[in-house]
């Protein structure tokens, strides 16, 4: 049964109720995506206030997306079993309690634990948001628009995170970046009780926690391996051990799915080229957006002297640029099909990042223009990627499909943080002249160079350090550009000769 057909146990909702529900689940999605990026500008303050070590600072950022990515598959299929309305409500409660715990954490360890707890609530909410849209919107064009709005909220949340974090830090204490979640959680909880349909439950299928833990171990090992091997200096022993963990856990996960009568992830859904194209589009899009945000906020704060709020406003241009193309893509998808919107969007994103890479030495206007072009392309790709994933599975796989999409988003963001942050540090060291007379601590990273300069005054060496950091920033942007071109090429081949947003092959995946 395709998702475009009304589901058993999902009564048709009035138009007003459908759209009110969309904005309710969008509020939950906004919270989840905000907490993914809100610490980009708040991390220096958190590190100082909680006396966090460099390793603890890393896990303050990564605990949230890593735990969420590992639990998403299990959360989606659990939603298929107990109902996506119930999963969304549970996720809201956990997210609200974890936000309170994070806001009043007394140490870096407590904050890391609270961020992991936040991820549990986010993992419960995320697949449910998209599944509830599938349950409530039955007409294809209307559902395409609803999913486009959903995708826009994901981008806007990621873009607003640095702005909100920067603004709150200028006016309140650091815990406010988490405390603002609580009133939104309360309103969304009440609205969900009133608006969301119960939907279809399949209690005959067991939920497999072991598979969820194996997925978490595989993702954690992969991210740790990338960080360890690209770090300066690289930790080959840790990287090899983490990679071994990822391979073993990933192989055990895949083998277990083949043996289970009701797997957490049915690999057969990837046989549909449109579904696979949507999944890859989500990975490439979030890799580009997260990477661009992360390195740009850091560069303009450290080198150009921007405040956290100013840096957040700069990267928000990409989020604003994504809105028109996301909404337009959802409204014309049924006419033009997936290929032009996804591949064209990724290509436009590559052009925009390239403009930033080559234009930033010539003025801020080039950066703003490049950000806007990038956002316009990413909005088109991400909105229809969601539709490609949701429209190309049978109804009883709605939660599984939603989870695959969310894992794709989180994996893209995790990969960007793991790869590009480490690559930037490695390139900074490589571009420093070996013969330059500069403090040894300044060679370890530009943040350390900035600290030394503030303590002892800027010497001639500081200009060399800033130039090396700018060159490393440019290299990272070019890597993002190449990745987007690669993504557009792969997806163009997958979707060659295909039209529309839904393929009949979905109905054959049981």
FITOR-485310 format. One record per residue (C-alpha): x, y, z; residue in one letter. Coordinates in steps of 0.02 Angstrom, whole numbers, padded with zeros to 5 digits, always signed. Example, Ala and Ser with C-alpha at 12.3 -4.5 7.8 and 13.67 -1.06 7.14 Angstrom:
<sites>
+00615-00225+00390A+00684-00053+00357S
</sites>
This chain:
<sites>
+00000+00000+00000X+00080+00165-00053X+00086+00311+00063X-00021+00413-00053X-00169+00305-00001X-00261+00335+00163X-00197+00221+00300X-00305+00102+00398X-00341+00179+00567X-00293+00353+00504X-00456+00449+00477X-00458+00592+00355X-00424+00755+00447X-00501+00922+00404X-00390+01042+00308X-00370+01159+00458X-00324+01015+00573X-00198+00945+00449X-00104+01110+00434X-00113+01146+00619X-00036+00975+00650X+00100+01012+00523X+00152+01168+00617X+00146+01073+00782X+00266+00936+00724X+00370+01070+00638X+00392+01153+00808X+00461+00989+00875X+00576+00973+00726X+00634+01153+00750X+00688+01112+00929X+00785+00960+00872X+00879+01050+00734X+00910+01205+00840X+00998+01101+00972X+01110+01028+00837X+01184+01198+00793X+01149+01313+00941X+01315+01269+01022X+01421+01321+00872X+01428+01498+00941X+01402+01452+01126X+01543+01325+01142X+01682+01449+01189X+01574+01516+01332X+01525+01342+01390X+01706+01284+01388X+01759+01431+01496X+01612+01426+01617X+01623+01238+01648X+01814+01226+01637X+01795+01093+01503X+01946+01009+01426X+01969+01002+01238X+01903+00823+01237X+01752+00870+01342X+01714+01018+01228X+01715+00898+01080X+01590+00782+01164X+01478+00925+01219X+01450+00953+01033X+01453+00774+00971X+01357+00680+01107X+01191+00746+01042X+01201+00703+00855X+01296+00542+00885X+01173+00465+01008X+01026+00527+00904X+01092+00451+00743X+01122+00285+00829X+00946+00276+00901X+00846+00343+00754X+00820+00177+00664X+00755+00094+00821X+00644+00243+00862X+00560+00241+00691X+00516+00057+00694X+00461+00071+00876X+00343+00207+00816X+00273+00087+00687X+00237-00031+00832X+00165+00083+00967X+00104+00229+00862X+00194+00385+00799X+00081+00501+00899X+00134+00416+01059X+00318+00418+01009X+00310+00604+00973X+00231+00638+01143X+00361+00531+01233X+00499+00620+01139X+00433+00791+01189X+00430+00744+01374X+00607+00673+01371X+00670+00823+01272X+00594+00946+01396X+00666+00858+01548X+00837+00843+01466X+00834+01029+01422X+00808+01071+01606X+00951+00956+01655X+01067+01035+01525X+01021+01213+01576X+01069+01184+01757X+01219+01069+01732X+01362+01106+01854X+01502+01021+01758X+01554+00973+01583X+01518+00789+01622X+01341+00830+01676X+01312+00933+01519X+01376+00792+01407X+01257+00670+01494X+01113+00792+01475X+01152+00815+01291X+01148+00626+01268X+00978+00624+01358X+00919+00762+01241X+00967+00650+01096X+00853+00511+01161X+00704+00630+01156X+00755+00697+00986X+00772+00521+00915X+00594+00481+00972X+00525+00642+00897X+00613+00653+00729X+00543+00501+00635X+00372+00534+00711X+00364+00709+00637X+00380+00646+00459X+00273+00491+00488X+00131+00598+00558X+00136+00702+00399X+00119+00542+00298X-00029+00490+00406X-00118+00657+00389X-00089+00714+00209X-00157+00593+00080X-00164+00698-00078X+00005+00695-00167X+00027+00879-00210X-00030+00939-00039X+00084+00814+00046X+00232+00867-00062X+00205+01047-00004X+00189+00991+00177X+00352+00893+00168X+00437+01041+00084X+00386+01150+00231X+00449+01014+00348X+00617+01014+00257X+00624+01204+00263X+00601+01202+00451X+00748+01081+00466X+00861+01203+00372X+00793+01356+00461X+00820+01273+00630X+01000+01236+00587X+01023+01415+00527X+00938+01495+00677X+01040+01396+00804X+01197+01503+00795X+01093+01664+00794X+00987+01617+00945X+01139+01551+01037X+01235+01712+01005X+01090+01825+01054X+01053+01731+01215X+01235+01734+01267X+01237+01923+01248X+01087+01943+01364X+01076+01791+01480X+01179+01652+01557X+01231+01504+01451X+01093+01388+01518X+00964+01493+01427X+01011+01410+01261X+00930+01251+01331X+00795+01328+01440X+00705+01407+01291X+00655+01231+01235X+00539+01203+01383X+00391+01319+01339X+00392+01257+01158X+00386+01077+01221X+00235+01115+01331X+00137+01199+01190X+00181+01063+01063X+00130+00926+01187X-00043+00999+01213X-00068+01033+01027X-00017+00854+00982X-00144+00782+01103X-00280+00885+01019X-00229+00868+00836X-00129+00711+00797X-00216+00553+00733X-00183+00389+00821X-00139+00304+00658X-00099+00122+00625X-00005+00014+00750X+00075-00153+00714X+00094-00235+00886X+00129-00404+00808X+00307-00354+00766X+00438-00357+00905X+00557-00211+00931X+00741-00255+00926X+00848-00154+01047X+01005-00254+01004X+01000-00189+00825X+00984-00010+00889X+01137-00032+00999X+01236-00110+00855X+01191+00038+00744X+01247+00159+00880X+01412+00066+00901X+01445+00065+00714X+01412+00252+00694X+01511+00297+00850X+01659+00194+00792X+01657+00272+00619X+01651+00450+00683X+01787+00419+00812X+01896+00336+00680X+01881+00485+00562X+01921+00608+00700X+02070+00507+00761X+02148+00479+00590X+02128+00658+00528X+02180+00738+00693X+02345+00831+00714X+02443+00728+00759X+02343+00575+00705X+02308+00437+00830X+02329+00282+00723X+02301+00157+00864X+02138+00237+00920X+02083+00263+00741X+02116+00081+00695X+02025+00018+00850X+01875+00131+00817X+01870+00078+00634X+01875-00104+00685X+01729-00073+00803X+01631+00012+00663X+01662-00132+00541X+01621-00269+00665X+01465-00183+00732X+01408-00135+00557X+01431-00313+00492X+01340-00384+00644X+01198-00261+00616X+01181-00306+00432X+01187-00493+00469X+01057-00476+00606X+00938-00382+00491X+00947-00523+00364X+00906-00653+00496X+00763-00563+00584X+00585-00591+00522X+00548-00407+00562X+00712-00312+00540X+00749-00140+00607X+00807-00094+00432X+00746-00185+00278X+00887-00161+00152X+00766-00201+00011X+00698-00022+00019X+00864+00039-00052X+00830-00055-00213X+00715+00086-00262X+00827+00214-00352X+00716+00361-00302X+00725+00311-00118X+00914+00290-00127X+00932+00457-00217X+00832+00544-00081X+00940+00464+00054X+01103+00516-00029X+01036+00691-00059X+01003+00709+00127X+01181+00654+00168X+01265+00772+00044X+01152+00919+00087X+01180+00911+00274X+01366+00878+00251X+01377+01041+00154X+01264+01145+00267X+01339+01086+00432X+01517+01100+00368X+01490+01273+00295X+01409+01335+00456X+01541+01263+00570X+01697+01326+00482X+01622+01495+00434X+01564+01541+00609X+01735+01495+00676X+01833+01586+00541X+01739+01750+00557X+01743+01749+00747X+01927+01705+00761X+02001+01801+00613X+01879+01941+00575X+01831+01974+00757X+01644+01945+00735X+01538+01922+00890X+01443+01757+00906X+01283+01846+00854X+01364+01925+00701X+01437+01758+00646X+01268+01676+00672X+01181+01807+00567X+01308+01782+00428X+01279+01594+00411X+01091+01618+00429X+01092+01690+00252X+01103+01511+00188X+00949+01462+00288X+00851+01612+00224X+00906+01575+00047X+00838+01398+00061X+00658+01447+00100X+00596+01501-00073X+00674+01354-00165X+00612+01228-00036X+00433+01288-00050X+00445+01303-00239X+00519+01129-00254X+00376+01052-00156X+00245+01139-00262X+00317+01092-00433X+00389+00920-00394X+00238+00830-00467X+00272+00919-00633X+00461+00916-00654X+00513+00763-00555X+00656+00729-00435X+00809+00737-00546X+00810+00923-00594X+00769+00980-00418X+00893+00870-00323X+01038+00875-00446X+01010+01057-00491X+01001+01101-00307X+01164+01013-00266X+01249+01094-00416X+01188+01266-00363X+01251+01231-00187X+01422+01187-00256X+01425+01351-00352X+01379+01448-00195X+01513+01368-00087X+01639+01400-00226X+01590+01584-00225X+01624+01591-00037X+01790+01499-00057X+01861+01616-00188X+01768+01774-00138X+01795+01791+00049X+01968+01873+00032X+01886+02010-00075X+01749+02064+00043X+01599+02012+00147X+01479+02039+00001X+01551+01887-00088X+01522+01781+00067X+01341+01838+00084X+01308+01806-00101X+01386+01634-00093X+01288+01589+00062X+01125+01642-00022X+01162+01538-00178X+01210+01388-00072X+01050+01401+00029X+00943+01416-00128X+01017+01255-00197X+01009+01160-00032X+00827+01208-00006X+00777+01129-00171X+00877+00969-00137X+00823+00942+00043X+00637+00972+00020X+00615+00848-00121X+00737+00723-00044X+00613+00704+00099X+00472+00674-00025X+00574+00546-00123X+00605+00447+00036X+00429+00453+00106X+00339+00423-00059X+00440+00270-00108X+00401+00147+00031X+00241+00054+00074X+00135+00120+00217X+00194-00005+00347X+00373+00056+00319X+00332+00239+00356X+00427+00243+00521X+00574+00149+00448X+00585+00268+00300X+00574+00420+00414X+00714+00349+00521X+00825+00317+00369X+00802+00498+00318X+00844+00565+00490X+00996+00452+00503X+01051+00519+00334X+01036+00698+00395X+01126+00664+00558X+01261+00561+00474X+01293+00700+00348X+01312+00826+00490X+01419+00709+00595X+01531+00673+00447X+01553+00858+00414X+01602+00897+00594X+01717+00746+00606X+01804+00772+00439X+01806+00958+00410X+01850+01014+00585X+01999+00897+00588X+02047+00940+00409X+02046+01125+00450X+02165+01096+00597X+02279+00987+00492X+02286+01112+00348X+02323+01256+00468X+02479+01165+00528X+02529+01119+00351X+02517+01299+00287X+02622+01374+00427X+02799+01411+00364X+02919+01294+00451X+03049+01432+00464X+02931+01560+00542X+02987+01627+00711X+02831+01600+00814X+02782+01528+00984X+02769+01339+00982X+02595+01344+01059X+02533+01449+00914X+02576+01307+00795X+02453+01191+00880X+02300+01285+00818X+02237+01458+00777X+02136+01467+00938X+02298+01442+01034X+02384+01571+00923X+02249+01696+00965X+02269+01661+01150X+02457+01685+01142X+02433+01848+01045X+02315+01915+01177X+02433+01869+01317X+02597+01931+01243X+02545+02045+01101X+02536+02012+00915X+02702+01993+00829X+02740+01974+00645X+02708+01789+00664X+02522+01819+00696X+02492+01877+00517X+02569+01713+00456X+02454+01615+00572X+02300+01708+00512X+02350+01681+00330X+02375+01494+00362X+02204+01483+00444X+02122+01572+00297X+02203+01451+00175X+02143+01303+00277X+01967+01379+00276X+01975+01393+00087X+02031+01211+00069X+01886+01151+00176X+01763+01250+00069X+01835+01173-00088X+01814+00999-00014X+01630+01039+00018X+01614+01100-00163X+01688+00939-00231X+01574+00834-00121X+01419+00924-00187X+01474+00900-00368X+01504+00715-00331X+01332+00701-00252X+01246+00783-00400X+01336+00666-00521X+01292+00506-00426X+01109+00554-00403X+01092+00606-00585X+01144+00431-00636X+01024+00351-00512X+00876+00451-00576X+00915+00442-00761X+00755+00415-00859X+00642+00428-00706X+00501+00554-00682X+00387+00597-00539X+00412+00583-00352X+00345+00408-00328X+00400+00245-00408X+00295+00089-00424X+00437-00015-00356X+00392+00044-00182X+00237-00061-00182X+00339-00217-00212X+00443-00191-00055X+00351-00290+00077X
</sites>
